[in-house]
Amino acid sequence: MSSRDTIFKAIRQGLGRGPLDDAARKQLDARIANPPQHIRATVDDADLVARFAQRFESRSGTTERIASLADVPAAVAALAESYAIAPSAVVGTALGELAWPEGWQIDHGAATIDVMLGVSLAWRGIAETGSILMLSGPDRPITHNFVPETHVVVLPVEHIVRHYEDCWVALRERGQGAPRAMNFISGPSRTGDVEQTIELGAHGPRRMHVLILG
Amino acid sequence: MEFRSPEFKTRAVHALHDANLQKALSNTKAGFVVKRAKAAEEMPEFEALRDTAAEIKNHVLANLDHYLEKYEAAVTAAGGHVHYATDAEDARRIILGICKKANAKRITKGKSMVSEEMSLNEALIGEGYEVVETDLGEYIIQLADEPPSHIIAPAIHKTKDQVADLFAAAHNKPRKTDRAELVAEAREVLREKYFTAEVGITGGNFLVAETGSSVIVTNEGNGDLTQTLAKVHIVTSGIERVIPSLDDLSVFLRILARSATGQETESYTTFSTGPRREGDIDGPEEYHVVLLDNGRSKMLGSRFQDMLRCIRCGACMNHCPVYGSIGGHAYGWVYPGPMGSVLTPLIKGMDGTYDLPNACTLNGRCKSVCPVRIPLPDLLREIRHNQFRQDMTPKRQKQALKLWRYVAERPKLYHFAERIGVRILASMANGKGKLRSLPFDPGWTGARDLPAPTGRTFLELWQAKRGDK
């Protein structure tokens, strides 16, 4: 008997029953298709954008409001200058064609070990916890989110939702199942592994800046 | 990892006299305990979320076969592979096979307690692979050649100075003493490992049947680099970790970090669903999930089924006075503290684990903080029952219990004996109110005094008081 069969047999034996009948299976499948709406955290803020920014900043992230996508390069350049980061970045093509200032080197490929700055488009922002949701895809390489020391994320205001659950509704509407990778990111990388004292920049970005667009 | 639980008593005594360990453990209380209490207090829905989480887990366990099938089908549809392993040996064989096929030399690992259950590192190293733990805590103890002492803070027993020594010896660089410098040095060293490893192994906090996703929850981002940059990603998880839908997952995301570290949320919650897709320019080319049974299916339908709700947050050990005094290594296997004292006898067997469920004061703190409401003290007591039934209880203890039972069932005799005993102890204390040592049990008074009775029993005092009225 295969390990799989052994385990399924043991599970059913433990539960004191054979395989579920069709009616029971249908019911469970319906529960997956139409999941119960569980209790959520109360998020009664009228201004979700303010709540998002406040929560995100509470974990050492920074935010800035910009008016249009065309403002992204200037905002990124200003940030790079203030932290003395060289004018070079990996940028996902999901952000479209941006007019970068003279002298900037922009790469749309996967992030390599020496990349110091990444600029990505968020798929959603969650006001509840001040987290962003990133999806992977050819135009949204996942390495951009984790390899660079500084990560800038563009988050359109209309994509700021109240709860995690609102992301699932949007994801199901998108209709392609889950992408290869999805990441809730709630601030810079951190560790408390040396004497339970928080240090930023353990392995992922040391700095995270969200450009709230709109 | 090596099974050292039979040596619990000796190891506990060593731990109590280890000054470095005691210093490190004293940080825990101010850290995790206070932060969790604050996080729970700040969220009015926290208690209701705990109830819901327990209900979801109970629902999954009652239908585990179906949800595993659904999960497996979804992973397969996304181009991934699900492997089932009945025990640690089975799991090692599967993973060694994948690594061999991938022509791997270097393997990076995100934190995975299930891989500790499999003794995976030892097996991989034995076959000549270079294995690099990437979670900072795991990396520290790998350098120290020690097992983890906590399930979410594996190096909690190490002080900064010890870390500085380990890094200085391993990295061929001047010894750093600043915490930030130590973290930066590990970052630099491990970065190269991520980019050159052929296989990345992570754990799986949750497996979502709806999408076929494995979910890990981290603060460092090491798990993400591990699984994104290697050609092959292997997820190791237990068969009980599946949950139906993304909406069910949301409940757990709200309680896991709060219970574990007291954070509202950790930095990264990462969902992985199969290998890289058409057009993707990064991500692993192969995606495998190894689901370990290792005694879990046997708990289903037993008096220990509740234990399968565990989400491995570590709150029970953070709040356990015994863990707080001796740390994780004394327990001698993968899972320490209250949850470990239940799991270790169930997974490794009753032989050699006698002391674990008995090293518990039944104070109930673990149960009061468990996010999925596992009645840990009841389960520990149940294991003690089993030990008694299997005649494992030491003879002297058994005789003493029998004698106590004989007396306790006879109230008149009980009160008589009590009156005598109380008067003897009172006269021994000689008015000082405490006893420095006990003639029949010097161990009990080895490190503390016994408060002595004043000369009359509670019942006598009570009757006298009622008579006064």
Interface residues (C-beta under 8 A of the other chain):
Chain A: S2 S3 R4 T6 I7 F8 A10 I11 R12 Q13 G14 L15 G16 P19 L20 A24 R25 L28 D29 R31 I32 P35 P36 Q37 H38 I39 R40 A41 T42 R55 S58 R59 G109 A110 A111 T112 I113 T129 S131 S136 G137 P138 P141 I142 T143 N145 F146 V147 H163 Y164 E165 W168 L171 G177 A178 P179 R180 A181 M182 N183 F184 I185 S186 G187 P188 S189 R190 T191 G192 D193 V194 E195 Q196 T197 E199 G201 A202 H203 G204 P205
Chain B: A24 N27 T28 G31 F32 M43 P44 E45 A48 L49 T52 I56 A62 N63 L64 D65 H66 Y67 L68 K70 A74 A77 A78 H83 Y84 A85 T86 D90 T134 D135 L136 G137 I140 A153 P154 A155 I156 K158 T159 K160 V163 R179 A180 L182 V183 A184 A186 R187 L190 R191 E192 Y194 F195 V208 A209 E210 T211 G212 S213 N219 E220 G221 N222 D224 L225 T228 L229 I239 P244 S245 L246 D247 D248 S250 V251 L253 R254 T261 E264 T265 E266 S267 Y268 T269 T270 F271 S272 T273 G274 P275 R276 R277 G279 D280 I281 D282 G283 L291 D293 S297 K298 M299 L300 G301 S302 Q305
